Amino acid sequence: MAINLSNSNLGTRENRIGSITGYIGSLKDLAEKSECGTLKGCSRCFSQSSSCLSSCALNQLAGIRDVAIIHHGPVGCSVAGASAYYMSKVMSKKRGVTSNTVYVGTDMNENDTIFGSTQALRDIIIEVNKRYSPKAIFVSSSCATGIIGEDIDSIVDDVRDEVGVPIVAVHCEGFKSRIWATGFDISDHAVLQEIVQPPREGIKSNKINFKNFFESARPEIIEIFKNFDLEPVFLYCNSTIEELSHLSESLATTCICGTLGNYLGNGLEEKYGVPYVRSINQCGIVGFETWLREIGKVTGRSEKIEKYIEEQRAIYLPQIEEIKKELKGLTAVLGMGPGYTFEVSRVLNELGITVKWALAWHYDKKYENGDVPPSMKYLLENDIDFEASVADQQNYEVMNILNRYKPDMYLSRHPGSTVWAIKNGTPAIYVADEYMIFGYKHTLEFAKTILDAVKNRSFEENLAKRSHLPYTDWWYQQDVDKFLEEAK
Ligand code: SF4
């Protein structure tokens, strides 16, 4: 689908790429229906937990150094400022840099929702610019401004010359999408629209754009890429506006998770011809090698990459093979965002662990370029199948599934989900860090973590004995497949 940067408002994932939040069946069925275009999402009559897309979008933007986020909405919406503070202050401190990013809520009140508050917004933008001298300003909408039709774009256009720094409207009305990951696309759209500039003449770059969340493996990846004469530019956590303005000059774009990086990667490719590395992600051995080889192909560094792979294989493969003997035959259920669910399923398969059920918090049946996500394609092509469902973090369904399959472990990237599994007596592995299964070294560590979790189950057993869960036997006997059918 063509990316339209002339409009600040971006279609939702549901509308643009047919993403869904409701499905129960098998992985094969999900992928086949995605490929032939017959996949239809189901809705539930009850949503236990989800989150507003503005948190995703504005957290991403707040990771950029020295910018201002102006969240135009009621004070409740600005609760996203708490995690934005984390992205800006804590992450910059961790890296040893300074960020003067500010997050300002406009505190819309009842009068504003009746009479509008464009004048107040205008005044706030001018004041924020004067007080904090940001390098760029992102002006976000909210449900309230969307409902009353507040014309944020006109205000932004109106003050553009006066503020003298890049300024862009970010359309974050939470009601427009049930998929919080739409927020990732919204932040990318804003960056592509206003911050990224056309490549400068005569610049020869060896940079590779690397979209990730918290850049925890930054030093390690910089060292790895030195072997290939490549310099990664990590986005957006701790990025500067200057760095972002030159993304169009890089040799390629890659990301840690397709759900996170797909829009930016495709946008840079479509607008500036920067190749987007389309492969399964770096989790596990197969993933890491496939990803590296694709980078080699795109940047003309295949020889150097093959040499690196050979050296690393000799160090790590014997150790991983040894642990695999102990993991063989274990079973798992997992619940994560769709990017990780199907990547981690592949790694578990690689380690000899059987996936009983995989839940994805949403599912993108096609990416921006019209292809089925590579992680799904890989599982299909390698004849890997298991029961799968799409549910926007419905933990009550997770509990039902855990009770039915009694797996050896539950894996999730969301702590609120792992807590329930542990109270249920299931060993849970919180795959918090995005680089927890990255490459040879971390795949080995991941395998050891699994072994630790399943070998010593006393914590889960003791906690389960002392926990009174709200779920009744009646609920555990329900068939979640039927539950969704009824809610269709
Ligand atoms: S934008 Fe809408 S969904 Fe998001 S926090 Fe505000 S009111 Fe809630």
Residues whose N, C-alpha, C, O or C-beta is under 5 A from the ligand:
A	BS01	SF4	C52 S54 G76 C77 S142 C143 C172 E173 G174 F175
